[in-house]
């Protein structure tokens, strides 16, 4: 994480704005209404390409997707390069998680395409996305098996490995990286703290050695000290392991501080795009999503 982003955390300011300068607290409905005004002009694909600055690894073009016959995403585009992080923010119900669901194969794709490294992966199912395309999805909901040990939970992440021995080898490698889990490998996962369970979910997703991590609300339900820990882990995966991370985060300030690229999604449409720092300094983003 660069120096500017590290310095922006915890000061109560964004750019020249001070949180204390704002007296009005907007309701959820007011945020959604005001955010809708931002979607008047969708960022161009050229702008998205400029933000990547190199050949994109993961691209979405003209995506229309939803559940059954209900369309949630409308002509949605996305570009992110290898070893980059992208954070999607927006009001409740904007379709943020639907973006991740669509990438991973959980939605009905009505139009558009999704490409990984230039190869069309739109029609792949989740198992194919994980094993063949190198994309792993870390769910928003608690997906730890509480009655299984930490080690058994880890092995579940390797269910698509050709041999059980390969899953064990990969799990051992990840456990050695995270001593906090390794020390509790024989304990039931149900006794772990919220932060440790989140660490287990992230670690389990690494067993298949994915290139792209889809991370849905990594800070949800966690105490501040565990939020800090989770983002430190994600930062290490990004900058040390070279993973590409596409994240949805309700804590917009934390997500944008982490992200190379930020998107604002409104009513299933891309309303704004910029670097993480640019969106942090944007007064509309500050007013609607950053508590200002």
C-alpha atoms as an extended CHARMM CRD file, in Angstrom:
* protein
*
       292  EXT
         1         1  UNK       CA              0.0000000000        0.0000000000        0.0000000000  PROA      1               0.0000000000
         2         2  UNK       CA              1.5020000000        3.3400000000       -0.9650000000  PROA      2               0.0000000000
         3         3  UNK       CA              2.4070000000        6.1020000000        1.4740000000  PROA      3               0.0000000000
         4         4  UNK       CA             -0.5010000000        8.3330000000        0.5180000000  PROA      4               0.0000000000
         5         5  UNK       CA             -3.0320000000        5.6280000000        1.2680000000  PROA      5               0.0000000000
         6         6  UNK       CA             -1.3990000000        4.7580000000        4.5780000000  PROA      6               0.0000000000
         7         7  UNK       CA             -1.4790000000        8.3760000000        5.6390000000  PROA      7               0.0000000000
         8         8  UNK       CA             -5.1310000000        8.7960000000        4.7100000000  PROA      8               0.0000000000
         9         9  UNK       CA             -6.4010000000        6.3110000000        7.2980000000  PROA      9               0.0000000000
        10        10  UNK       CA             -7.7400000000        7.2670000000       10.6800000000  PROA      10              0.0000000000
        11        11  UNK       CA             -7.3850000000       11.0400000000       10.4620000000  PROA      11              0.0000000000
        12        12  UNK       CA            -11.0400000000       11.9350000000       10.0150000000  PROA      12              0.0000000000
        13        13  UNK       CA            -10.2690000000       13.7750000000        6.7900000000  PROA      13              0.0000000000
        14        14  UNK       CA            -10.4550000000       13.0060000000        3.0870000000  PROA      14              0.0000000000
        15        15  UNK       CA             -8.4690000000       15.3340000000        0.9110000000  PROA      15              0.0000000000
        16        16  UNK       CA             -9.4320000000       18.8220000000        2.1110000000  PROA      16              0.0000000000
        17        17  UNK       CA            -12.6620000000       17.6040000000        3.7200000000  PROA      17              0.0000000000
        18        18  UNK       CA            -13.1180000000       17.1700000000        7.4430000000  PROA      18              0.0000000000
        19        19  UNK       CA            -15.8810000000       14.8160000000        8.5980000000  PROA      19              0.0000000000
        20        20  UNK       CA            -16.7740000000       17.3420000000       11.2930000000  PROA      20              0.0000000000
        21        21  UNK       CA            -17.7510000000       19.8800000000        8.6180000000  PROA      21              0.0000000000
        22        22  UNK       CA            -20.8570000000       17.8470000000        7.7520000000  PROA      22              0.0000000000
        23        23  UNK       CA            -23.9770000000       18.1860000000        9.8470000000  PROA      23              0.0000000000
        24        24  UNK       CA            -26.4910000000       16.2290000000        7.7740000000  PROA      24              0.0000000000
        25        25  UNK       CA            -26.9230000000       12.4730000000        8.1000000000  PROA      25              0.0000000000
        26        26  UNK       CA            -28.6190000000       11.0010000000        5.0410000000  PROA      26              0.0000000000
        27        27  UNK       CA            -31.0860000000        8.1390000000        5.2790000000  PROA      27              0.0000000000
        28        28  UNK       CA            -30.6140000000        4.9890000000        3.2210000000  PROA      28              0.0000000000
        29        29  UNK       CA            -33.3190000000        6.1390000000        0.8000000000  PROA      29              0.0000000000
        30        30  UNK       CA            -31.7640000000        9.5890000000        0.4860000000  PROA      30              0.0000000000
        31        31  UNK       CA            -28.3580000000        8.0840000000       -0.2440000000  PROA      31              0.0000000000
        32        32  UNK       CA            -29.8770000000        5.8950000000       -2.9660000000  PROA      32              0.0000000000
        33        33  UNK       CA            -31.7100000000        8.8800000000       -4.4790000000  PROA      33              0.0000000000
        34        34  UNK       CA            -28.6670000000       11.1430000000       -4.4270000000  PROA      34              0.0000000000
        35        35  UNK       CA            -26.4150000000        8.3600000000       -5.7230000000  PROA      35              0.0000000000
        36        36  UNK       CA            -28.7760000000        7.9080000000       -8.6650000000  PROA      36              0.0000000000
        37        37  UNK       CA            -27.8020000000       11.3590000000       -9.8590000000  PROA      37              0.0000000000
        38        38  UNK       CA            -24.2010000000       10.1810000000      -10.2180000000  PROA      38              0.0000000000
        39        39  UNK       CA            -25.1790000000        7.6060000000      -12.8380000000  PROA      39              0.0000000000
        40        40  UNK       CA            -26.0890000000       10.1590000000      -15.5030000000  PROA      40              0.0000000000
        41        41  UNK       CA            -22.9520000000        9.3460000000      -17.4920000000  PROA      41              0.0000000000
        42        42  UNK       CA            -21.3040000000        5.9310000000      -17.3400000000  PROA      42              0.0000000000
        43        43  UNK       CA            -17.4790000000        5.9780000000      -17.4420000000  PROA      43              0.0000000000
        44        44  UNK       CA            -16.1980000000        4.9910000000      -20.8820000000  PROA      44              0.0000000000
        45        45  UNK       CA            -14.2520000000        1.8050000000      -21.5470000000  PROA      45              0.0000000000
        46        46  UNK       CA            -11.3240000000        4.0350000000      -22.4650000000  PROA      46              0.0000000000
        47        47  UNK       CA            -11.4190000000        5.5270000000      -18.9680000000  PROA      47              0.0000000000
        48        48  UNK       CA            -11.5280000000        2.0550000000      -17.4200000000  PROA      48              0.0000000000
        49        49  UNK       CA             -8.5500000000        1.0490000000      -19.5540000000  PROA      49              0.0000000000
        50        50  UNK       CA             -6.6170000000        4.1520000000      -18.4580000000  PROA      50              0.0000000000
        51        51  UNK       CA             -7.1500000000        3.2060000000      -14.8170000000  PROA      51              0.0000000000
        52        52  UNK       CA             -5.6550000000       -0.2390000000      -15.4470000000  PROA      52              0.0000000000
        53        53  UNK       CA             -2.7210000000        1.2430000000      -17.3570000000  PROA      53              0.0000000000
        54        54  UNK       CA             -1.7620000000       -2.0950000000      -18.8840000000  PROA      54              0.0000000000
        55        55  UNK       CA             -3.3350000000       -5.1540000000      -20.4370000000  PROA      55              0.0000000000
        56        56  UNK       CA             -6.3030000000       -6.1030000000      -18.2340000000  PROA      56              0.0000000000
        57        57  UNK       CA             -6.3900000000       -9.5570000000      -16.6810000000  PROA      57              0.0000000000
        58        58  UNK       CA            -10.1240000000       -9.6760000000      -15.9590000000  PROA      58              0.0000000000
        59        59  UNK       CA            -12.6270000000       -7.8290000000      -18.1500000000  PROA      59              0.0000000000
        60        60  UNK       CA            -16.4070000000       -7.5230000000      -18.2910000000  PROA      60              0.0000000000
        61        61  UNK       CA            -18.1410000000       -5.9120000000      -21.2500000000  PROA      61              0.0000000000
        62        62  UNK       CA            -21.8130000000       -5.0020000000      -21.6080000000  PROA      62              0.0000000000
        63        63  UNK       CA            -22.9430000000       -7.3770000000      -18.8900000000  PROA      63              0.0000000000
        64        64  UNK       CA            -26.6390000000       -7.7850000000      -18.2880000000  PROA      64              0.0000000000
        65        65  UNK       CA            -27.1880000000      -10.2550000000      -15.4860000000  PROA      65              0.0000000000
        66        66  UNK       CA            -29.4960000000      -11.1540000000      -12.6480000000  PROA      66              0.0000000000
        67        67  UNK       CA            -31.4410000000      -13.9550000000      -11.0230000000  PROA      67              0.0000000000
        68        68  UNK       CA            -34.0540000000      -15.8350000000      -13.0150000000  PROA      68              0.0000000000
        69        69  UNK       CA            -35.7770000000      -13.2240000000      -15.1630000000  PROA      69              0.0000000000
        70        70  UNK       CA            -34.9030000000      -10.3300000000      -12.8550000000  PROA      70              0.0000000000
        71        71  UNK       CA            -32.1470000000       -8.1950000000      -14.3400000000  PROA      71              0.0000000000
        72        72  UNK       CA            -29.8660000000       -6.5220000000      -11.7790000000  PROA      72              0.0000000000
        73        73  UNK       CA            -26.8350000000       -5.4050000000      -13.8070000000  PROA      73              0.0000000000
        74        74  UNK       CA            -27.2680000000       -3.1730000000      -16.8530000000  PROA      74              0.0000000000
        75        75  UNK       CA            -24.5320000000       -2.9210000000      -19.5170000000  PROA      75              0.0000000000
        76        76  UNK       CA            -21.8770000000       -3.2380000000      -16.8210000000  PROA      76              0.0000000000
        77        77  UNK       CA            -18.1740000000       -2.9770000000      -17.7290000000  PROA      77              0.0000000000
        78        78  UNK       CA            -15.1230000000       -3.7720000000      -15.6000000000  PROA      78              0.0000000000
        79        79  UNK       CA            -11.3770000000       -3.9270000000      -16.1330000000  PROA      79              0.0000000000
        80        80  UNK       CA             -8.6440000000       -4.8520000000      -13.6710000000  PROA      80              0.0000000000
        81        81  UNK       CA             -5.0440000000       -5.8080000000      -14.3130000000  PROA      81              0.0000000000
        82        82  UNK       CA             -2.8230000000       -8.4970000000      -12.8360000000  PROA      82              0.0000000000
        83        83  UNK       CA             -1.6660000000       -7.6990000000       -9.2930000000  PROA      83              0.0000000000
        84        84  UNK       CA             -4.1900000000       -4.8650000000       -8.9700000000  PROA      84              0.0000000000
        85        85  UNK       CA             -7.0200000000       -4.3160000000       -6.4980000000  PROA      85              0.0000000000
        86        86  UNK       CA            -10.4610000000       -3.0020000000       -7.4090000000  PROA      86              0.0000000000
        87        87  UNK       CA            -13.1190000000       -2.0520000000       -4.8590000000  PROA      87              0.0000000000
        88        88  UNK       CA            -16.8030000000       -1.6440000000       -5.7220000000  PROA      88              0.0000000000
        89        89  UNK       CA            -18.8620000000        0.5980000000       -3.4650000000  PROA      89              0.0000000000
        90        90  UNK       CA            -22.4170000000        1.9130000000       -3.7030000000  PROA      90              0.0000000000
        91        91  UNK       CA            -25.7500000000        2.0970000000       -1.8880000000  PROA      91              0.0000000000
        92        92  UNK       CA            -27.5580000000       -0.9610000000       -0.5770000000  PROA      92              0.0000000000
        93        93  UNK       CA            -29.2380000000       -2.8910000000       -3.3600000000  PROA      93              0.0000000000
        94        94  UNK       CA            -27.0250000000       -1.4290000000       -6.0960000000  PROA      94              0.0000000000
        95        95  UNK       CA            -25.9800000000       -4.8980000000       -7.3060000000  PROA      95              0.0000000000
        96        96  UNK       CA            -22.4390000000       -4.9480000000       -5.9310000000  PROA      96              0.0000000000
        97        97  UNK       CA            -22.4340000000       -8.5910000000       -4.8450000000  PROA      97              0.0000000000
        98        98  UNK       CA            -24.2010000000       -9.4910000000       -8.0950000000  PROA      98              0.0000000000
        99        99  UNK       CA            -21.0390000000       -8.3970000000       -9.9300000000  PROA      99              0.0000000000
       100       100  UNK       CA            -19.0200000000      -10.9800000000       -7.9990000000  PROA      100             0.0000000000
       101       101  UNK       CA            -21.7650000000      -13.5880000000       -8.3860000000  PROA      101             0.0000000000
       102       102  UNK       CA            -21.7580000000      -13.0190000000      -12.1470000000  PROA      102             0.0000000000
       103       103  UNK       CA            -17.9960000000      -13.3270000000      -12.4690000000  PROA      103             0.0000000000
       104       104  UNK       CA            -18.0990000000      -16.6050000000      -10.5590000000  PROA      104             0.0000000000
       105       105  UNK       CA            -21.0950000000      -18.0940000000      -12.3530000000  PROA      105             0.0000000000
       106       106  UNK       CA            -23.9120000000      -17.7120000000       -9.8340000000  PROA      106             0.0000000000
       107       107  UNK       CA            -26.2420000000      -15.5510000000      -11.9610000000  PROA      107             0.0000000000
       108       108  UNK       CA            -28.1990000000      -15.6910000000      -15.1850000000  PROA      108             0.0000000000
       109       109  UNK       CA            -26.1090000000      -13.9220000000      -17.8420000000  PROA      109             0.0000000000
       110       110  UNK       CA            -28.4820000000      -12.2760000000      -20.3070000000  PROA      110             0.0000000000
       111       111  UNK       CA            -25.9230000000      -10.4250000000      -22.4400000000  PROA      111             0.0000000000
       112       112  UNK       CA            -22.2850000000       -9.4270000000      -22.4690000000  PROA      112             0.0000000000
       113       113  UNK       CA            -19.1160000000      -11.3510000000      -21.7500000000  PROA      113             0.0000000000
       114       114  UNK       CA            -16.5470000000      -12.0180000000      -19.0580000000  PROA      114             0.0000000000
       115       115  UNK       CA            -12.9230000000      -12.6890000000      -20.0210000000  PROA      115             0.0000000000
       116       116  UNK       CA             -9.9200000000      -13.8730000000      -18.0570000000  PROA      116             0.0000000000
       117       117  UNK       CA             -6.5480000000      -13.3340000000      -19.6970000000  PROA      117             0.0000000000
       118       118  UNK       CA             -8.3260000000      -12.7680000000      -23.0050000000  PROA      118             0.0000000000
       119       119  UNK       CA            -10.2410000000      -16.0630000000      -22.8550000000  PROA      119             0.0000000000
       120       120  UNK       CA            -14.0480000000      -15.9920000000      -22.6770000000  PROA      120             0.0000000000
       121       121  UNK       CA            -15.1800000000      -17.5830000000      -19.4080000000  PROA      121             0.0000000000
       122       122  UNK       CA            -18.7750000000      -16.2970000000      -19.4190000000  PROA      122             0.0000000000
       123       123  UNK       CA            -20.3830000000      -19.7230000000      -19.6530000000  PROA      123             0.0000000000
       124       124  UNK       CA            -18.1570000000      -21.5350000000      -17.1700000000  PROA      124             0.0000000000
       125       125  UNK       CA            -19.6900000000      -22.8690000000      -13.9580000000  PROA      125             0.0000000000
       126       126  UNK       CA            -18.1390000000      -22.0360000000      -10.5440000000  PROA      126             0.0000000000
       127       127  UNK       CA            -16.0270000000      -25.2130000000      -10.4010000000  PROA      127             0.0000000000
       128       128  UNK       CA            -14.5690000000      -24.4310000000      -13.8220000000  PROA      128             0.0000000000
       129       129  UNK       CA            -13.9510000000      -20.8240000000      -12.8280000000  PROA      129             0.0000000000
       130       130  UNK       CA            -11.9600000000      -22.0320000000       -9.8300000000  PROA      130             0.0000000000
       131       131  UNK       CA            -10.0130000000      -24.9000000000      -11.3750000000  PROA      131             0.0000000000
       132       132  UNK       CA             -9.5020000000      -23.7350000000      -14.9640000000  PROA      132             0.0000000000
       133       133  UNK       CA             -9.7360000000      -19.9350000000      -14.8540000000  PROA      133             0.0000000000
       134       134  UNK       CA             -7.9980000000      -19.4320000000      -11.4940000000  PROA      134             0.0000000000
       135       135  UNK       CA            -10.7620000000      -17.3930000000       -9.8420000000  PROA      135             0.0000000000
       136       136  UNK       CA            -11.7360000000      -17.9710000000       -6.2050000000  PROA      136             0.0000000000
       137       137  UNK       CA            -14.7240000000      -16.4760000000       -4.3950000000  PROA      137             0.0000000000
       138       138  UNK       CA            -14.6400000000      -15.6120000000       -0.6910000000  PROA      138             0.0000000000
       139       139  UNK       CA            -18.2720000000      -15.4320000000        0.3620000000  PROA      139             0.0000000000
       140       140  UNK       CA            -19.8440000000      -12.6490000000        2.3910000000  PROA      140             0.0000000000
       141       141  UNK       CA            -21.7330000000      -15.1180000000        4.5920000000  PROA      141             0.0000000000
       142       142  UNK       CA            -20.0450000000      -17.2210000000        7.2300000000  PROA      142             0.0000000000
       143       143  UNK       CA            -18.9440000000      -20.2670000000        5.2470000000  PROA      143             0.0000000000
       144       144  UNK       CA            -16.8170000000      -21.9770000000        7.9000000000  PROA      144             0.0000000000
       145       145  UNK       CA            -17.8950000000      -25.4890000000        8.9010000000  PROA      145             0.0000000000
       146       146  UNK       CA            -17.9860000000      -25.0730000000       12.7200000000  PROA      146             0.0000000000
       147       147  UNK       CA            -17.9950000000      -28.7710000000       13.6350000000  PROA      147             0.0000000000
       148       148  UNK       CA            -14.9460000000      -29.4990000000       11.4780000000  PROA      148             0.0000000000
       149       149  UNK       CA            -11.4000000000      -28.7020000000       12.5420000000  PROA      149             0.0000000000
       150       150  UNK       CA             -9.4320000000      -25.8300000000       11.0640000000  PROA      150             0.0000000000
       151       151  UNK       CA             -7.3620000000      -28.3480000000        9.1060000000  PROA      151             0.0000000000
       152       152  UNK       CA            -10.4490000000      -30.1340000000        7.7770000000  PROA      152             0.0000000000
       153       153  UNK       CA            -11.9210000000      -26.8060000000        6.6920000000  PROA      153             0.0000000000
       154       154  UNK       CA             -8.7070000000      -26.0480000000        4.8400000000  PROA      154             0.0000000000
       155       155  UNK       CA             -8.7920000000      -29.3820000000        3.0410000000  PROA      155             0.0000000000
       156       156  UNK       CA            -12.3090000000      -28.6090000000        1.8400000000  PROA      156             0.0000000000
       157       157  UNK       CA            -10.7630000000      -25.8100000000       -0.2020000000  PROA      157             0.0000000000
       158       158  UNK       CA             -8.8770000000      -28.3900000000       -2.2600000000  PROA      158             0.0000000000
       159       159  UNK       CA            -11.8830000000      -30.5000000000       -3.2590000000  PROA      159             0.0000000000
       160       160  UNK       CA            -11.1220000000      -29.9230000000       -6.9510000000  PROA      160             0.0000000000
       161       161  UNK       CA             -7.5180000000      -31.0990000000       -6.7120000000  PROA      161             0.0000000000
       162       162  UNK       CA             -6.8060000000      -34.2320000000       -8.7280000000  PROA      162             0.0000000000
       163       163  UNK       CA             -5.4070000000      -36.0320000000       -5.6680000000  PROA      163             0.0000000000
       164       164  UNK       CA             -6.0720000000      -35.6860000000       -1.9470000000  PROA      164             0.0000000000
       165       165  UNK       CA             -2.3220000000      -35.5380000000       -1.3750000000  PROA      165             0.0000000000
       166       166  UNK       CA             -2.1860000000      -32.3710000000       -3.4870000000  PROA      166             0.0000000000
       167       167  UNK       CA             -4.8620000000      -30.7670000000       -1.3310000000  PROA      167             0.0000000000
       168       168  UNK       CA             -2.9520000000      -31.7090000000        1.8280000000  PROA      168             0.0000000000
       169       169  UNK       CA              0.2840000000      -30.3020000000        0.4510000000  PROA      169             0.0000000000
       170       170  UNK       CA             -1.3830000000      -27.0390000000       -0.5330000000  PROA      170             0.0000000000
       171       171  UNK       CA             -3.1770000000      -26.7590000000        2.8230000000  PROA      171             0.0000000000
       172       172  UNK       CA              0.0710000000      -27.3230000000        4.7030000000  PROA      172             0.0000000000
       173       173  UNK       CA              1.7520000000      -24.5850000000        2.7080000000  PROA      173             0.0000000000
       174       174  UNK       CA             -0.9870000000      -22.0830000000        3.5370000000  PROA      174             0.0000000000
       175       175  UNK       CA             -1.1280000000      -23.0940000000        7.2120000000  PROA      175             0.0000000000
       176       176  UNK       CA              2.6150000000      -22.4880000000        7.5420000000  PROA      176             0.0000000000
       177       177  UNK       CA              2.0560000000      -18.9940000000        6.1740000000  PROA      177             0.0000000000
       178       178  UNK       CA             -0.5080000000      -18.2070000000        8.8810000000  PROA      178             0.0000000000
       179       179  UNK       CA              0.7460000000      -19.3920000000       12.3110000000  PROA      179             0.0000000000
       180       180  UNK       CA             -2.4700000000      -18.1280000000       13.9420000000  PROA      180             0.0000000000
       181       181  UNK       CA             -4.3640000000      -20.8910000000       12.1350000000  PROA      181             0.0000000000
       182       182  UNK       CA             -1.5910000000      -23.4570000000       12.2330000000  PROA      182             0.0000000000
       183       183  UNK       CA             -1.5310000000      -23.3700000000       16.0270000000  PROA      183             0.0000000000
       184       184  UNK       CA             -5.2610000000      -24.1800000000       16.0990000000  PROA      184             0.0000000000
       185       185  UNK       CA             -5.3720000000      -26.6380000000       13.2150000000  PROA      185             0.0000000000
       186       186  UNK       CA             -6.7910000000      -29.4710000000       15.3370000000  PROA      186             0.0000000000
       187       187  UNK       CA             -9.4180000000      -27.3130000000       17.0300000000  PROA      187             0.0000000000
       188       188  UNK       CA            -13.0180000000      -27.0550000000       15.8920000000  PROA      188             0.0000000000
       189       189  UNK       CA            -13.5230000000      -24.0200000000       13.6690000000  PROA      189             0.0000000000
       190       190  UNK       CA            -16.5720000000      -23.0650000000       15.7200000000  PROA      190             0.0000000000
       191       191  UNK       CA            -14.3640000000      -21.8380000000       18.5760000000  PROA      191             0.0000000000
       192       192  UNK       CA            -12.4960000000      -19.3280000000       16.4080000000  PROA      192             0.0000000000
       193       193  UNK       CA            -13.0480000000      -15.5930000000       16.7760000000  PROA      193             0.0000000000
       194       194  UNK       CA            -14.7720000000      -13.6750000000       14.0000000000  PROA      194             0.0000000000
       195       195  UNK       CA            -11.4420000000      -12.4550000000       12.6680000000  PROA      195             0.0000000000
       196       196  UNK       CA             -9.9300000000      -15.9460000000       12.7660000000  PROA      196             0.0000000000
       197       197  UNK       CA            -12.9210000000      -17.3710000000       10.8940000000  PROA      197             0.0000000000
       198       198  UNK       CA            -12.4500000000      -14.7160000000        8.2170000000  PROA      198             0.0000000000
       199       199  UNK       CA             -8.7680000000      -15.6130000000        8.0130000000  PROA      199             0.0000000000
       200       200  UNK       CA             -9.7550000000      -19.2720000000        7.6170000000  PROA      200             0.0000000000
       201       201  UNK       CA            -12.1450000000      -18.4060000000        4.7820000000  PROA      201             0.0000000000
       202       202  UNK       CA             -9.4450000000      -16.4360000000        2.9790000000  PROA      202             0.0000000000
       203       203  UNK       CA             -6.8410000000      -19.1420000000        3.5790000000  PROA      203             0.0000000000
       204       204  UNK       CA             -9.1420000000      -21.8980000000        2.3430000000  PROA      204             0.0000000000
       205       205  UNK       CA             -9.6440000000      -19.9730000000       -0.9070000000  PROA      205             0.0000000000
       206       206  UNK       CA             -5.8790000000      -20.0810000000       -1.4980000000  PROA      206             0.0000000000
       207       207  UNK       CA             -5.6790000000      -23.8810000000       -1.6380000000  PROA      207             0.0000000000
       208       208  UNK       CA             -6.4390000000      -23.9570000000       -5.3850000000  PROA      208             0.0000000000
       209       209  UNK       CA             -3.7670000000      -21.2840000000       -5.9470000000  PROA      209             0.0000000000
       210       210  UNK       CA             -6.0830000000      -18.8040000000       -7.6890000000  PROA      210             0.0000000000
       211       211  UNK       CA             -4.8640000000      -15.7910000000       -9.6200000000  PROA      211             0.0000000000
       212       212  UNK       CA             -7.9520000000      -13.6870000000       -8.8590000000  PROA      212             0.0000000000
       213       213  UNK       CA             -9.7230000000      -13.3820000000       -5.5080000000  PROA      213             0.0000000000
       214       214  UNK       CA            -13.3240000000      -12.1670000000       -5.3900000000  PROA      214             0.0000000000
       215       215  UNK       CA            -13.8370000000      -10.8600000000       -1.8580000000  PROA      215             0.0000000000
       216       216  UNK       CA            -17.3470000000      -10.0340000000       -0.6900000000  PROA      216             0.0000000000
       217       217  UNK       CA            -17.5640000000       -7.6790000000        2.3220000000  PROA      217             0.0000000000
       218       218  UNK       CA            -14.3290000000       -8.7290000000        4.1010000000  PROA      218             0.0000000000
       219       219  UNK       CA            -14.9840000000       -6.4440000000        7.0860000000  PROA      219             0.0000000000
       220       220  UNK       CA            -18.6280000000       -7.3460000000        7.6870000000  PROA      220             0.0000000000
       221       221  UNK       CA            -19.4220000000       -8.1090000000       11.3240000000  PROA      221             0.0000000000
       222       222  UNK       CA            -15.8270000000       -7.7160000000       12.5230000000  PROA      222             0.0000000000
       223       223  UNK       CA            -14.3780000000       -5.6470000000       15.3420000000  PROA      223             0.0000000000
       224       224  UNK       CA            -11.9750000000       -2.8730000000       14.2570000000  PROA      224             0.0000000000
       225       225  UNK       CA             -8.8630000000       -4.8290000000       15.3020000000  PROA      225             0.0000000000
       226       226  UNK       CA             -9.9170000000       -7.7700000000       13.1420000000  PROA      226             0.0000000000
       227       227  UNK       CA            -10.7950000000       -5.5020000000       10.2280000000  PROA      227             0.0000000000
       228       228  UNK       CA             -7.2340000000       -4.1900000000       10.3730000000  PROA      228             0.0000000000
       229       229  UNK       CA             -5.8900000000       -7.7620000000       10.4340000000  PROA      229             0.0000000000
       230       230  UNK       CA             -7.9960000000       -8.8620000000        7.4470000000  PROA      230             0.0000000000
       231       231  UNK       CA             -6.9200000000       -5.9180000000        5.3170000000  PROA      231             0.0000000000
       232       232  UNK       CA             -3.2740000000       -6.5370000000        6.2340000000  PROA      232             0.0000000000
       233       233  UNK       CA             -3.7050000000      -10.1130000000        4.9980000000  PROA      233             0.0000000000
       234       234  UNK       CA             -5.3070000000       -8.9290000000        1.7530000000  PROA      234             0.0000000000
       235       235  UNK       CA             -2.5390000000       -6.3670000000        1.3020000000  PROA      235             0.0000000000
       236       236  UNK       CA              0.0560000000       -9.1250000000        1.6460000000  PROA      236             0.0000000000
       237       237  UNK       CA             -1.7690000000      -11.2960000000       -0.8980000000  PROA      237             0.0000000000
       238       238  UNK       CA             -1.8560000000       -8.3580000000       -3.3000000000  PROA      238             0.0000000000
       239       239  UNK       CA              1.6510000000       -6.9970000000       -2.9130000000  PROA      239             0.0000000000
       240       240  UNK       CA              3.6630000000      -10.0590000000       -1.8750000000  PROA      240             0.0000000000
       241       241  UNK       CA              1.8270000000      -12.9390000000       -3.5540000000  PROA      241             0.0000000000
       242       242  UNK       CA              0.7620000000      -10.9390000000       -6.6170000000  PROA      242             0.0000000000
       243       243  UNK       CA             -2.9350000000      -11.8050000000       -6.4430000000  PROA      243             0.0000000000
       244       244  UNK       CA             -5.5510000000       -9.7190000000       -8.2330000000  PROA      244             0.0000000000
       245       245  UNK       CA             -8.3540000000       -8.7100000000       -5.8820000000  PROA      245             0.0000000000
       246       246  UNK       CA            -11.8710000000       -7.5990000000       -6.8010000000  PROA      246             0.0000000000
       247       247  UNK       CA            -13.6900000000       -6.5470000000       -3.6620000000  PROA      247             0.0000000000
       248       248  UNK       CA            -17.1190000000       -5.3850000000       -2.5890000000  PROA      248             0.0000000000
       249       249  UNK       CA            -16.9260000000       -3.4230000000        0.6500000000  PROA      249             0.0000000000
       250       250  UNK       CA            -19.6250000000       -1.5900000000        2.5970000000  PROA      250             0.0000000000
       251       251  UNK       CA            -16.9150000000        0.2040000000        4.5920000000  PROA      251             0.0000000000
       252       252  UNK       CA            -16.1980000000        2.4440000000        1.6090000000  PROA      252             0.0000000000
       253       253  UNK       CA            -13.3690000000        4.3810000000        3.2270000000  PROA      253             0.0000000000
       254       254  UNK       CA            -11.4560000000        1.2480000000        4.1610000000  PROA      254             0.0000000000
       255       255  UNK       CA            -12.0650000000       -0.3380000000        0.7720000000  PROA      255             0.0000000000
       256       256  UNK       CA            -10.9660000000        2.6900000000       -1.2230000000  PROA      256             0.0000000000
       257       257  UNK       CA             -7.8710000000        3.1640000000        0.9120000000  PROA      257             0.0000000000
       258       258  UNK       CA             -6.9150000000       -0.3800000000       -0.0330000000  PROA      258             0.0000000000
       259       259  UNK       CA             -7.8640000000       -0.2410000000       -3.7120000000  PROA      259             0.0000000000
       260       260  UNK       CA             -5.8380000000        0.7500000000       -6.7480000000  PROA      260             0.0000000000
       261       261  UNK       CA             -9.1290000000        1.2840000000       -8.6120000000  PROA      261             0.0000000000
       262       262  UNK       CA            -12.5490000000        2.2210000000       -7.2540000000  PROA      262             0.0000000000
       263       263  UNK       CA            -15.9750000000        1.8500000000       -8.8540000000  PROA      263             0.0000000000
       264       264  UNK       CA            -19.2840000000        3.3120000000       -7.6810000000  PROA      264             0.0000000000
       265       265  UNK       CA            -22.2520000000        1.1530000000       -8.6450000000  PROA      265             0.0000000000
       266       266  UNK       CA            -25.7690000000        2.6090000000       -8.6290000000  PROA      266             0.0000000000
       267       267  UNK       CA            -28.9180000000        0.7170000000       -9.6700000000  PROA      267             0.0000000000
       268       268  UNK       CA            -26.8610000000       -1.9520000000      -11.4150000000  PROA      268             0.0000000000
       269       269  UNK       CA            -24.9490000000        0.5900000000      -13.5000000000  PROA      269             0.0000000000
       270       270  UNK       CA            -21.3830000000        1.8500000000      -13.2530000000  PROA      270             0.0000000000
       271       271  UNK       CA            -21.7650000000        5.4610000000      -12.1080000000  PROA      271             0.0000000000
       272       272  UNK       CA            -18.1770000000        6.4760000000      -11.3310000000  PROA      272             0.0000000000
       273       273  UNK       CA            -14.6700000000        5.0900000000      -11.7270000000  PROA      273             0.0000000000
       274       274  UNK       CA            -11.3270000000        6.3910000000      -10.5590000000  PROA      274             0.0000000000
       275       275  UNK       CA             -8.2990000000        5.5040000000       -8.5290000000  PROA      275             0.0000000000
       276       276  UNK       CA             -9.0080000000        4.7180000000       -4.9080000000  PROA      276             0.0000000000
       277       277  UNK       CA             -7.4970000000        8.0590000000       -3.9010000000  PROA      277             0.0000000000
       278       278  UNK       CA             -9.5570000000        9.9830000000       -6.4620000000  PROA      278             0.0000000000
       279       279  UNK       CA            -12.8050000000        8.5990000000       -5.1040000000  PROA      279             0.0000000000
       280       280  UNK       CA            -11.7090000000        9.2180000000       -1.5230000000  PROA      280             0.0000000000
       281       281  UNK       CA            -11.2210000000       12.8870000000       -2.4210000000  PROA      281             0.0000000000
       282       282  UNK       CA            -14.4660000000       13.1990000000       -4.3830000000  PROA      282             0.0000000000
       283       283  UNK       CA            -16.9720000000       15.3320000000       -2.4090000000  PROA      283             0.0000000000
       284       284  UNK       CA            -20.0130000000       13.3950000000       -3.6740000000  PROA      284             0.0000000000
       285       285  UNK       CA            -18.4640000000       10.0830000000       -2.6570000000  PROA      285             0.0000000000
       286       286  UNK       CA            -17.5240000000       11.5790000000        0.7050000000  PROA      286             0.0000000000
       287       287  UNK       CA            -21.0210000000       12.9140000000        1.3290000000  PROA      287             0.0000000000
       288       288  UNK       CA            -22.8440000000        9.7340000000        0.3110000000  PROA      288             0.0000000000
       289       289  UNK       CA            -20.5670000000        6.8670000000        1.3050000000  PROA      289             0.0000000000
       290       290  UNK       CA            -17.8160000000        8.0220000000        3.6600000000  PROA      290             0.0000000000
       291       291  UNK       CA            -19.8510000000        9.3650000000        6.5510000000  PROA      291             0.0000000000
       292       292  UNK       CA            -19.4450000000       12.9900000000        5.5490000000  PROA      292             0.0000000000
